[in-house]
């Protein structure tokens, strides 16, 4: 995965946690976040790796907490906020946990200190953000997938980006192998799938 990067570029990762999880799950693999960080450290000068996720603060134990703690101690800058529960017009319980504003603010704030932004999301709402950053002279790569049905990335976002990185191809380098004895913090990582399953599948987190 060396295309689209230059050795002296200042790089930052901006990871939409729920979106990346959904894309990887659709492709049938889990992400080894230690390997992910190492790959981009080899592409240039990695300045920061942001990870965005909403959390269920009102629960006695949040199932996503082990993952958040592990990432926080292993090179990621965590950006979290509490989810909000509401009832829709059909009387169904819904959970609101969108992190788009937080991500967009951080990208714009960091832009002057970067040469290359790597956005892990397929959300078409980020097209204008990508365009704004490009006007400041920053190159943008977007990581998502077109291999799923339907594709997880909005066509307008893919066309706006300077570089599109197909997640399925990236999986060759970042897929987590459960038999790998060298993976860090086994206890914490073992809870990762359960955490996302409960928070983003069963609780029906909406991207509003």
C-alpha positions as CSV (number, residue, x, y, z in Angstrom):
1,X,0.0,0.0,0.0
2,X,2.6,2.5,-1.1
3,X,0.7,4.3,-3.8
4,X,-0.4,7.9,-3.3
5,X,2.1,8.7,-0.4
6,X,5.4,10.6,-0.3
7,X,8.1,9.8,2.3
8,X,8.3,13.2,3.9
9,X,4.5,13.9,4.1
10,X,3.0,14.8,7.4
11,X,0.1,12.3,7.7
12,X,-2.8,12.1,10.1
13,X,-5.5,9.4,10.3
14,X,-9.1,10.2,11.0
15,X,-11.1,7.1,11.7
16,X,-14.9,7.0,11.8
17,X,-15.1,4.0,14.1
18,X,-18.6,2.9,13.4
19,X,-18.2,3.3,9.7
20,X,-14.9,1.5,9.5
21,X,-16.3,-1.4,11.6
22,X,-19.3,-1.7,9.4
23,X,-17.2,-1.8,6.2
24,X,-14.8,-4.4,7.7
25,X,-17.6,-6.5,8.9
26,X,-19.3,-6.5,5.5
27,X,-16.0,-7.7,4.0
28,X,-15.8,-10.5,6.7
29,X,-12.6,-9.5,8.6
30,X,-11.6,-7.8,11.8
31,X,-8.9,-5.1,12.0
32,X,-5.7,-5.4,13.8
33,X,-5.2,-1.7,14.9
34,X,-1.6,-2.2,15.8
35,X,-0.8,-3.3,12.2
36,X,-2.9,-0.4,10.9
37,X,-0.8,2.1,12.7
38,X,2.4,0.5,11.6
39,X,1.4,0.6,7.9
40,X,0.8,4.3,7.9
41,X,4.0,5.0,9.9
42,X,5.8,3.5,7.0
43,X,4.1,5.8,4.5
44,X,5.5,9.1,5.8
45,X,5.6,11.1,9.1
46,X,2.5,10.0,11.0
47,X,1.6,13.0,13.2
48,X,-1.6,11.7,14.8
49,X,-4.2,8.9,14.5
50,X,-7.7,10.0,15.7
51,X,-10.4,7.4,16.4
52,X,-14.0,8.6,16.8
53,X,-16.7,6.6,18.6
54,X,-19.9,7.2,20.7
55,X,-20.2,5.4,24.0
56,X,-23.0,4.3,26.3
57,X,-22.1,6.3,29.4
58,X,-25.3,5.5,31.3
59,X,-24.5,1.8,31.4
60,X,-22.6,0.3,34.4
61,X,-20.3,-1.3,32.0
62,X,-19.8,-0.2,28.4
63,X,-18.8,-3.1,26.2
64,X,-16.8,-0.9,23.9
65,X,-14.6,0.4,26.8
66,X,-11.9,-2.3,26.5
67,X,-11.3,-1.3,22.9
68,X,-11.3,2.4,23.6
69,X,-8.8,1.9,26.5
70,X,-6.5,-0.3,24.4
71,X,-6.4,2.2,21.5
72,X,-5.8,5.1,23.9
73,X,-2.8,3.4,25.4
74,X,-1.4,2.2,22.0
75,X,-0.9,5.3,19.9
76,X,-4.4,6.5,19.0
77,X,-6.0,9.8,20.1
78,X,-9.5,8.9,21.2
79,X,-12.5,11.2,20.6
80,X,-15.7,10.0,22.3
81,X,-19.0,11.4,23.4
82,X,-22.1,9.9,25.1
83,X,-24.8,8.5,22.9
84,X,-28.3,9.9,23.2
85,X,-31.4,7.7,23.3
86,X,-34.7,8.8,21.8
87,X,-38.0,7.3,20.5
88,X,-38.9,7.6,16.9
89,X,-42.3,8.3,15.4
90,X,-43.0,4.5,15.4
91,X,-42.3,4.2,19.1
92,X,-39.0,2.4,18.5
93,X,-36.0,3.0,20.7
94,X,-33.1,4.6,18.8
95,X,-29.6,5.6,19.7
96,X,-28.0,8.7,18.3
97,X,-24.2,8.5,18.1
98,X,-22.9,10.5,15.3
99,X,-19.3,11.8,15.4
100,X,-19.2,13.7,12.1
101,X,-19.0,17.2,13.5
102,X,-16.1,16.3,15.9
103,X,-14.2,14.6,13.1
104,X,-14.7,17.6,10.7
105,X,-13.6,20.1,13.3
106,X,-10.4,18.2,14.0
107,X,-9.6,17.8,10.3
108,X,-9.9,21.5,9.7
109,X,-8.0,22.4,12.8
110,X,-5.1,20.1,11.9
111,X,-5.0,20.9,8.1
112,X,-2.3,23.6,8.3
113,X,0.0,21.1,10.1
114,X,-0.5,18.3,7.6
115,X,0.3,17.3,4.0
116,X,-1.9,14.3,3.8
117,X,-5.2,13.4,5.5
118,X,-6.4,9.8,5.6
119,X,-10.1,9.5,6.2
120,X,-11.5,6.2,7.2
121,X,-15.1,6.6,6.1
122,X,-17.4,6.2,3.1
123,X,-19.9,8.8,4.3
124,X,-20.8,11.1,1.4
125,X,-21.4,14.0,3.9
126,X,-17.7,14.3,4.1
127,X,-17.3,15.4,0.5
128,X,-17.4,19.1,1.3
129,X,-14.9,18.6,4.1
130,X,-12.5,16.9,1.7
131,X,-13.0,19.7,-0.8
132,X,-12.3,22.3,1.9
133,X,-9.1,20.6,3.0
134,X,-7.9,20.2,-0.6
135,X,-8.3,24.0,-1.1
136,X,-5.8,24.4,1.7
137,X,-3.2,22.4,-0.2
138,X,-3.7,19.1,1.7
139,X,-4.0,15.8,-0.1
140,X,-6.8,13.4,1.0
141,X,-7.0,9.7,0.8
142,X,-10.2,7.9,1.7
143,X,-10.3,4.3,3.0
144,X,-13.5,2.4,2.4
145,X,-14.8,-0.3,0.0
146,X,-16.6,-0.7,-3.3
147,X,-16.4,-4.5,-3.0
148,X,-19.5,-4.8,-0.8
149,X,-23.0,-4.8,-2.2
150,X,-24.0,-2.1,-2.1
151,X,-20.6,-0.2,-1.9
152,X,-19.9,1.3,1.5
153,X,-18.4,4.5,0.0
154,X,-20.5,7.3,-1.6
155,X,-19.5,7.9,-5.2
156,X,-19.2,11.6,-4.7
157,X,-16.7,11.1,-1.8
158,X,-14.6,8.7,-3.8
159,X,-14.4,11.1,-6.8
160,X,-13.5,14.0,-4.6
161,X,-10.6,12.3,-2.8
162,X,-7.1,12.4,-4.3
163,X,-6.6,8.8,-3.5
164,X,-9.0,5.9,-2.8
165,X,-7.7,3.0,-0.7
166,X,-9.8,-0.2,-1.1
167,X,-10.3,-1.7,2.4
168,X,-10.5,-5.2,1.0
169,X,-7.0,-4.9,-0.5
170,X,-5.7,-3.3,2.8
171,X,-7.1,-6.2,4.7
172,X,-4.2,-8.3,3.4
173,X,-2.0,-6.2,5.8
174,X,-4.3,-5.3,8.6
175,X,-6.7,-8.3,9.1
176,X,-6.5,-9.8,12.5
177,X,-5.5,-13.4,12.7
178,X,-6.8,-15.0,15.9
179,X,-4.0,-17.6,15.9
180,X,-1.4,-14.9,15.9
181,X,0.3,-15.1,19.3
182,X,2.1,-11.8,18.8
183,X,-1.0,-9.6,18.8
184,X,-1.0,-7.1,21.7
185,X,-3.3,-7.0,24.7
186,X,-5.1,-10.3,23.9
187,X,-7.7,-9.8,26.7
188,X,-8.7,-6.4,25.5
189,X,-8.8,-7.3,21.8
190,X,-10.9,-10.4,22.5
191,X,-13.7,-8.1,23.6
192,X,-13.5,-5.9,20.5
193,X,-16.0,-7.8,18.3
194,X,-18.5,-8.1,21.1
195,X,-18.2,-4.4,21.9
196,X,-19.1,-3.3,18.4
197,X,-21.7,-5.9,17.9
198,X,-23.6,-4.7,21.0
199,X,-23.1,-1.0,20.5
200,X,-23.6,-0.7,16.7
201,X,-25.7,-3.7,15.7
202,X,-28.1,-4.5,18.6
203,X,-28.5,-0.9,19.8
204,X,-29.1,0.4,16.2
205,X,-26.8,3.4,16.2
206,X,-28.1,5.8,13.7
207,X,-25.8,8.2,11.7
208,X,-27.9,11.3,12.0
